[in-house]
């Protein structure tokens, strides 16, 4: 699948991924978060990190081609 987004839209997606990941990390660190929830959060945090990293990789690849 290929999405056509502007560079600023891609950057906003990266910021959103970071924000979601940071919110999940904060929840993970909360002493009131159950162990079951922490187990779910670990996978979710990693998934959002991978998505951010892949978007960043593609953006850098795109920038190399256009500069």
N, C-alpha and C positions, 0 to 999 in steps of 0.2 A: 504494500500500500504506500502511496505517496501523498503527502499533504503539501499544499502550497500555502505557505505562510510568509508574512514579511519577517525581516530580521527582528524587529521589535516584538512581534508576536511570539517568536521563538524564545526570545529572552524573557518575556513575561511567563511563558510556560516553564522555563528553567527556574525562575523565581518562585512560581507556584509550587513546583516540586520541592524546592528547598524549604519553603514555608510549611508544607504538609509534613515533610520529614522532621523538621525541628519541633513541630507540635507533637508529633508522635514520640520523639525522644524525651520531651518534657513530661508527657504522660507516663512513659516508661520509668522515668526517674522518680515519679510521685510515689511516696510510701503507701498510698491508699490503692494503688493499682495492683490488682490480683496477679498471681503468678500465671494463671491461664491467659489473662489479657497481655501480660508481658511477652508470653510465648508468641502470641499473634502479632504483637507489635514488632518483635524482632524481624520476622519475615517481611512485614509491611515496610519497615524502615529500609531494609535492604532493597526491596523492590523499587521504592521511590528513588533511592540512591542510584540504582542501575539505570532507571529511566532518565534521570537527570544527566548522568554521565554519557549515556548514548546520545541524547539531544545535543549535549555539548560537543561530543566527538563529531557529529554530523555538521554542526554549525562551523566548527573549525575547518572541517574538510571543505565545506562550501566556501568559506572565506578564502582558503588557499586558491581555489579555482577562480574566484572572482577578482582577486587582487593581483 
